[in-house]
Amino acid sequence: MGILAESDIKAILQTVIDPNLDRDLVAAKSVKKIEISGADVTVRIALGYPAKQFRAEIEALIRDALATLPGIGKLIVEVGVEIISHAVQKNLKPLDGVKNIIAVASGKGGVGKSTTSVNLALALAAEDARVGILDADIYGPSQPAMLGLSGKPEVVDNKAILPKVAYGVQSMSIGYLIDEDTPMIWRGPMVTGALQQLLKDTRWDNLDYLIIDLPPGTGDIQLTLAQQIPVSGAIIVTTPQDIALLDAQRGLRMFEQVSVPVLGIVENMSVHVCSNCGHEEHIFGAGGGEKMAEKYGVELLGSLPLDIKIREQADGGHPTVVADPDGACARRYREIARKMAGRLALTAKDYSARFPTISIVNN
């Protein structure tokens, strides 16, 4: 029986692919410690994304792989999570109290972007992340209703706004500050100014991720927000139909122009599921999200069905991830959320906290 070496362990771990990263554990830099004591081995893995409901699966993959090593004795596998802050656009700094901001965008309205945003936020929370959501749609705020929240938020110190909380997710929306039937007749600069104030004046409490549900479209408002908000990554929500894909491509290029990495595409309403017989039909076409992902070299994070329950649950203030956590749709949202956060974990880290802020005072 030969003596085990660290190189033996690493060689085996290079065969274990993390499905949320599409990389092996060594290439993903997830292997933090390998200890060998005779025939006994301890391996410590740190995932860069929330994975409460995935840790047992990756641990089993590691154990099965290492069990093939001849002569291996006692095996200890520790799988933890380390969520860090990632880089944002040049000349911008990460927001206080928020490690990462992820923008959820669509080139056009009506593709289910807001429903997707709230369910992804809830999915990240279900995976043990600290999550917030900012409803950036000034003209048509929908997150308060989807989260079952109403009423004005609390203000402290005459300035800071405390986010309202539902299902463990912190949230802020213009919908909390105005009457439900009040129309917002504002021009672009007023909208972007209001959103900047909502973002910065809200006292976010130690968030791993802040999901921003952007207004639909790719006009001046969206471009200005993409330039002024310190975003670590973005995802694009689309439907499979050609016209939606054309608009989604504009959204993708908008983020490329402002140097925000696109973490992937979510294809919503990919297939209609009949509520009576369960028959599936591709009402809006098929394969559009996959083709767009291939064309632009980004990831198709997942596809979601056109299911009446998703709409009913969101309208009722209990989105799918919390209304039916063990259902097929909730599992899809969690899978997409893990892949989204996993892709972010592969992007550049934020090192700004390592450098002191220097101020010059004239006496």
N, C-alpha and C positions, 0 to 999 in steps of 0.2 A: 504493500500500500504506500503510495507516494505522499509527500507532504504537500498540503494545500498551500497555494500562493494567491496573493491578491489578484494577480493577472488571471488566474483560473476563474475567480468569482466574477471579475469584470467581463471576461469573455462570455460567460453565461448570461449576465445581465444585458449584454448587447443583443441578445436574442429575444428579450422581453420588450415587446412594443406597447407603449402607452397609447391606447386608441383615441384618447383625447388630444394627443399631440401628433400622432402618426410618426413618432420617433421612438427609438429605443431609449431605455432609461439612462444609459451612459451618455449618449449624444445629447439628450435633453438636460444633462447635468442635474439629474434628480438623485443621483447616488451621492450621499453626503458622508457616509462612513462605512468602512469594511474592517471588521476586527476578526482575526483568526487566532484561536487558542487551541493548538493541536488540531483535532478534527472538528472542533466546534466553530461555528461561524455566526457572526452578528452583522446584519446589514441594516443600515438606516437610510430610508428613502424620504425625501422631502418634495412633495408635489407643490407646484407654484400656483395652484388653483384650488378652490373649495371642492371637496370630494368625500363628504360624509357617507354617501350611499355608494361610493365606488372603491373606497379604501380596501374593503374586504376582498373585492375582486382582483385588484392589482396585487395584493398580498398573496392571494392564492396562486396567481400566475408566477410570482417570484419563487414561491416555495416549490411549486411543481418543477420549475426550471432548474433550481439549485439541487433538488433531490436527485437529479441525474448525475451529479458529480460523484465519481467513485470515492468511497472512503469518507464521505461527509458525515459528521456526527450530529450533535445538537445544533439546531438551526433556529436563530431568532431573527425575525423580520419585523422592523418597526417602520410603519408608514405614517408620516405626519404631513402637515400642510404649512407652507410658509408663503403668505401672500405679501408681495412687496409692491412698492410704487414704481411705475414705469414712466419712461420719458414722454414728454408732451412736446408741442410745437416749440420751435425756437422763439426766444424772447418772451415766453410765458412760463409761469411757475405753477406747480401743482397747488390745488386749493387746500387751505387749512382744514384738517379734519377729514380729508378725502384722499385715499391712496391712488385711486384710479377712476377716471371718468370715461364711460363708454357711451358713445352717441348711437342712438338707433334712428335710422333715417329711411326714407322712401322717396322715390322720385315723384310720386303722385299719391293722392289720397285714395282711400277706399281699399287698401291692400291689407288692412288689419295690423298696422304698425303699432298702434297704442295697445291693443290687446296683446300683441307679442311682447311689447316692452314690459308690461306689468307682470306677465307670466314669467318672463325671463328673470326679472328682479326677484320674484317670489321663489323661483327655482334656485337661484344663487343662495337665497336665505335658507332654503331647505337643505342646502349642502353645507350649511354652517358658516356662511360668509355674513359680514355686516354690510347691509345693503340699503341704499336710498334710491329714490326715483324723483326726478324733476320733470314736471309736465311743462314742456317748453312751447306748447301750442296755446298761445295767448288768445287766438280767435275762437278756438273750440276746445277748451280744456275738458278732458274726459277722465283723467286719473282719479279725481275725488269720487266720482260715481262708481268706478270700477273697484276702488278700494273700500267702498261703503263708508266714506268719510264726508263730513260737512262741518260748517262752522269756521270761524276765524281762528287762526293759530295764535298761540301765546307769544307776546313780545316781552323780552327782558332787556334790562339796561337801556330802555327807550330806543333800542335799535335792532338788536339781534332777534330774529324770528326763530322760534322753536319748531322744528318739523313735526307734522302730525304723523302718527304711527299706526299702522294696521298690519296684522300678521307678521310683526317683527320687522317690517320695512318702513324706513323713514321716508316721508314724502313732502313735497312742496309743489303748489300749483297756484296760478292766478285765480283758479276756481274757488280757493278758500277765502279770497280777499274781496270778491265781488258777488253780487246777487246772481242767482242762476240764470235769470232772464235778461241780464244786462248785456247789451251788445258792446263789443270792444271795437270802437271805430278809431283805430290808431294807425299812424303811418309807420313805416319801417324803423326809423331811428328810435321812436318811442317804444316799439316792441323790443328791440335789442337792448335798449337801456333798462327796461323793466325786467327782462330776463337776467341781465347781468346783476341787477339788484337782488332778485330772488335767489340767484345762485350764491352770491357772496354774503348777503345779509342773513342767510339761513345758517343756524348754528348746527351744522352736520356733526353727528357724534361718532367719530372714529370709524369712518366707513372704509371697507375694503374696495367697494365699488359703488359709484353713483351712476345710475342709468339715466340718460337724458333722452326723453321722448321728444324728438325734434318735430317741428311743424313739417307737413308734407311739402315736397317741392325742392327746387334747387335755385331759388331766386336770391335776391340781395340779402334777405333776412337770414336764410340758411347759410349762405356763404360767410356773412359777417359773424354769425355765431361760431361757425367752424374755425374762423380765424382768431376769435377773441376768447373762447372758452378753452382752458387747458385740457385737451382731450388726449387720452392715451391710445384709444382705438375706436373704431366704428364698425357697425354692421349695417347691411342693407336688407330691408324687407321688401320682397316682391311677390307677385303671383306669376304663374307660368306663362300667361298670355303675352304675345309679342309687344303690345303697346305698353304694358307695365314694365317689361324688361328694358325697353328703350329708355324709359324714364329712370329706371333703376341704374342703368349704365351712366346716366348723367350724374346721379348722386355719387356713384363710385368715383368718377373722375373728379368731382368737386373735392372729395377728401384727399385724393392724390395731389391735387394742386396746392393744398395747404399742408402737405406732409403729415397727414394723419393716417396711420396704417389701417387698412380695411381688414378686419379680422375674419370676415366671411359674409356669406349670403344666407338668408333664411327664405326658403320658398314657402309662402303661406297659401292656403287654399289649393294645395297641389292636387287633391282628389276629393270629390264629394262623397260622403258616406250617407246613404239613405237611412233616416231614423226609423223607418218601418221595417225594411227587409235587409239592411246592411249592405246593399249593392253599392259598389264603388264605381265612380265615373269621373273621368278627367274633363270637367266642364270647361276649364280655362286652358286646356292643352296639357302636354306632358313634356318633362325634360328641359324646360326653359331655364330653370335655375342652374342646372348642371352645365348646360351649354355656356351660360354666362360666366360661371365660375372657371370653366376651362379657358374661355376666351381671354379673361383678365388675370389668370393665374392666381385666383383666390380660392378659398375653401367654401364648399357648400356645406354649411354647418348642419343642415337638416331640413326636412320638409314637414309641413303640418297640414292636416286635412281641413276641408271646409265642413265643419261639424256644428250643428245647431247648438249643441251643449256648450261649446266654447263661447258662443255669443250670449247665450242665456245666462251662463255663470258670470261672465264679466258684467253684463247689464245688471245683474242682481247684487253686485258688490262682493261676490265670492268667486274670483277667477279660478280657472281650472286647476291650477297647481295646488290650491288649498281646498277647493270644493270636492275634488276627486283625486287625491294625491297618489292613489295606487292605480289609477286608470292609465290607459295607453297614451292618451294625449299628454298627461302630466309627465309621464316617463320621457316622452319626446322633448318636452320643454327642458327637463333636467339634463338630458343628453346634450341638447343644443347649448344650454348655459355652461356646462362643463367644457365643451369644445371651445366656446367663445372665450372663456376665461383661460383655457389652456393655450389658445393661440396668443392671447395677450401675454402670458407668462414667457413666451419665447421672444418677445420684442425687447428692445433696449431698456435697461434699468434707468431709474432716475437717480442721479448722483448729486443733485443740487443740495441735499441736506448735509453733504460732507464739507461744503464750502461755507465759511462764515459770511454773514452779511456785513459789509464794511460801510460805515457812514462817516462822512466828514462834517465836522461841526466847526464853524468859524466863531472864535471867541472875540 
